[in-house]
Amino acid sequence: MKMAVKQKILIVDDDNNIAELISLYLIKECFETMIVNDGESALEAVETFKPNLMLLDLMLPGIDGYQVCREVRAKSSLPIIMLSAKGEIFDKVLGLEMGADDYMEKPFDSKELVARVKAVLRRYKPSTQANPQSDIKCVEYPDLIINQTNYSVMYMGHPVEMPPKELELLYFLASSPNHVFTREQLLDQIWGYEYIGDTRTVDVHIKRLREKISDHESWKISTIWGIGYKFEVK
């Protein structure tokens, strides 16, 4: 019988006690973990450990968490959950704009941390094997192909790198052309659990999508003022 491959979590925190505690929670849930205590080691570990997800503390010696997130996001769609201590100046929107998939404030409940990790990993499952045609979740428009089965987007004939939530938001909107969704509906659909935050999260992700994908003569992401958004098809 083939053993299931454990998913790997990279824990980046300069407080080793907290990092060890997080590691214990995750090992108990059958994850493989690696702990590093600074930004430079984190960037190296992304290459060598090849994690499935990174838990990233913001206040790190040397390269801080924001910079680590920027550098990782520039070349990878590795899921990132940012961690910040209560009282630290942490603009959650800034973290999301940099490409974080989620954030948690310390101190956090161990069960919630594990639930968040599992939720983000569930949303990000690049396909490693051929799927039957019927299982492929893909929508196509002129100059745009969004494939949620292998988490890829082709725009104007070129691949576009997107973190999981951006891609899922785009796929969800494009799967229901001309349907208006409120920000609350989008939060509920894409984040998949009761999200502790506000609807600005949706606005940030829409802004990032628009930076990567411009309006097309056949379609565009439209803002419906006071309500939400829709994928408008002409």
C-alpha positions in Angstrom: 0.0 0.0 0.0 1.4 3.4 -1.0 2.0 5.8 1.9 0.5 9.3 1.5 3.1 12.0 1.0 3.1 14.4 3.9 2.5 18.0 3.1 5.4 20.3 4.1 5.0 23.5 6.1 7.8 26.0 6.5 7.6 27.9 9.8 9.4 31.2 9.8 9.6 32.9 13.2 12.4 34.4 15.2 10.8 33.2 18.5 11.8 29.6 18.5 9.4 28.7 21.4 6.4 29.8 19.3 7.9 28.1 16.2 8.3 24.8 18.1 4.8 25.0 19.4 3.3 25.6 15.9 5.4 22.7 14.7 4.0 20.4 17.4 0.4 21.3 16.4 1.1 20.6 12.7 3.1 17.4 13.2 0.2 16.1 15.3 -2.0 16.7 12.2 0.5 14.7 10.1 2.3 17.6 8.4 6.1 17.6 7.9 7.6 20.9 9.3 10.8 22.9 9.1 11.6 25.8 11.3 13.8 28.8 10.3 14.4 32.0 12.3 15.2 34.7 9.8 14.2 35.9 6.4 17.4 34.9 4.5 17.0 31.3 5.8 13.4 31.4 4.8 14.2 32.3 1.2 16.8 29.5 1.0 14.4 26.9 2.6 11.7 27.7 0.0 14.2 26.4 -2.6 15.6 23.5 -0.7 12.7 22.3 1.5 10.1 23.0 -1.2 7.2 23.5 1.2 3.5 23.3 0.3 2.8 26.4 2.5 4.7 29.0 4.5 3.8 30.4 7.9 5.6 33.7 7.9 6.1 36.0 10.9 6.4 39.7 10.0 9.0 40.9 12.5 12.2 39.0 11.5 15.9 39.9 11.8 17.5 41.1 8.6 15.0 40.6 5.8 11.5 41.1 7.3 8.4 39.1 6.5 7.0 41.7 4.1 10.2 41.5 2.0 10.3 37.7 2.2 6.7 37.6 0.9 7.5 40.0 -1.9 10.5 38.0 -3.0 8.7 34.6 -2.9 5.7 36.0 -4.6 7.8 37.4 -7.5 8.6 33.9 -8.6 6.2 31.5 -7.0 2.5 31.1 -6.0 3.5 29.2 -2.8 0.6 29.8 -0.3 1.6 32.2 2.5 -0.1 32.8 5.8 1.3 35.9 7.6 1.6 35.9 11.4 1.8 39.1 13.4 1.8 39.8 17.2 -0.9 41.9 18.7 0.2 45.5 19.0 2.5 45.3 16.0 1.7 47.7 13.2 0.3 45.3 10.6 -1.8 46.6 7.8 -3.7 43.5 6.8 -4.6 45.0 3.5 -0.9 45.7 2.8 -0.1 42.1 3.6 -2.8 40.9 1.2 -1.6 43.3 -1.5 1.9 41.8 -1.3 0.4 38.4 -2.0 -0.3 36.7 1.3 -3.2 34.3 1.2 -4.2 34.8 4.8 -3.1 36.3 8.1 -3.4 35.5 11.8 -2.8 37.6 14.8 -0.7 36.2 17.7 -1.6 34.7 20.1 -3.8 32.4 18.1 -5.7 29.3 19.0 -3.9 26.1 17.8 -7.1 24.6 16.3 -7.8 27.8 14.3 -4.2 27.8 13.0 -4.5 24.2 11.8 -7.9 24.9 10.3 -6.5 27.9 8.4 -3.5 25.9 7.1 -5.8 23.1 5.9 -8.3 25.6 4.3 -5.5 27.4 2.3 -4.0 24.1 1.2 -7.4 22.8 0.1 -7.8 25.8 -2.1 -4.4 25.3 -3.6 -4.0 21.9 -5.2 -2.1 22.0 -8.5 -2.9 18.9 -10.5 -0.1 16.3 -10.6 -1.8 13.8 -12.8 -4.1 13.8 -15.8 -7.7 14.2 -14.8 -10.7 12.9 -16.7 -12.0 15.6 -19.0 -15.2 15.8 -16.9 -13.3 16.8 -13.8 -11.5 19.7 -15.4 -12.6 23.0 -14.1 -11.8 25.5 -16.8 -13.5 28.5 -18.4 -12.5 30.1 -21.7 -13.1 33.5 -23.1 -11.3 35.3 -26.0 -7.6 35.7 -24.9 -8.3 34.3 -21.5 -8.2 30.7 -20.2 -8.7 30.1 -16.4 -8.0 26.5 -15.3 -8.8 25.8 -11.7 -7.8 22.1 -12.1 -4.1 22.8 -12.5 -4.3 26.4 -11.2 -3.2 28.1 -14.4 -4.2 31.3 -16.2 -3.4 32.1 -19.8 -3.9 35.7 -20.8 -3.2 37.0 -24.4 -1.3 33.7 -25.0 0.9 34.0 -22.0 0.8 32.3 -18.5 0.0 34.7 -15.6 1.3 33.8 -12.1 -1.5 34.1 -9.5 -1.7 33.1 -5.8 -4.5 30.6 -5.2 -7.2 33.1 -3.9 -6.8 35.4 -6.8 -7.2 32.6 -9.3 -10.2 31.2 -7.5 -11.9 34.6 -7.3 -11.3 35.1 -11.1 -12.6 31.6 -11.8 -15.6 32.0 -9.6 -16.6 35.3 -11.3 -15.9 34.1 -14.8 -17.9 30.9 -14.2 -21.0 33.0 -13.8 -20.8 35.7 -16.5 -22.9 38.8 -15.9 -23.9 37.6 -12.5 -23.5 40.3 -9.7 -21.9 39.0 -6.5 -21.8 41.0 -3.3 -18.4 41.3 -1.5 -19.9 39.2 1.4 -20.9 36.4 -1.1 -17.4 36.4 -2.6 -15.7 36.3 0.8 -17.9 33.4 1.8 -17.3 31.5 -1.5 -13.6 32.0 -1.9 -12.3 32.1 1.7 -14.5 29.1 2.7 -14.7 29.8 6.4 -15.9 32.6 8.6 -13.3 35.1 7.6 -12.1 37.4 10.4 -11.6 40.6 8.4 -13.7 42.9 6.3 -14.8 43.2 2.7 -11.7 45.2 1.8 -10.0 41.9 1.3 -12.2 41.3 -1.8 -11.4 44.8 -3.1 -7.6 44.1 -2.7 -7.8 40.9 -4.7 -9.9 42.5 -7.5 -7.3 45.3 -7.7 -4.5 42.8 -8.1 -6.5 40.9 -10.7 -7.0 44.1 -12.7 -3.3 44.9 -12.5 -2.6 41.5 -14.2 -5.5 41.3 -16.6 -6.8 44.4 -18.4 -10.3 44.9 -19.7 -10.9 43.1 -23.0 -13.2 44.2 -25.8 -15.3 41.0 -25.1 -15.2 40.9 -21.3 -14.1 42.8 -18.1 -14.3 42.7 -14.3 -16.9 45.3 -13.5 -17.5 47.1 -10.2 -21.2 47.4 -9.3 -21.1 50.4 -7.0 -22.5 49.8 -3.5 -23.0 46.1 -4.2 -19.9 44.2 -5.5 -18.5 42.8 -8.7 -19.3 40.8 -11.8 -17.5 39.3 -14.8 -19.2 41.3 -17.6 -19.4 39.6 -21.0 -20.5 41.6 -24.0 
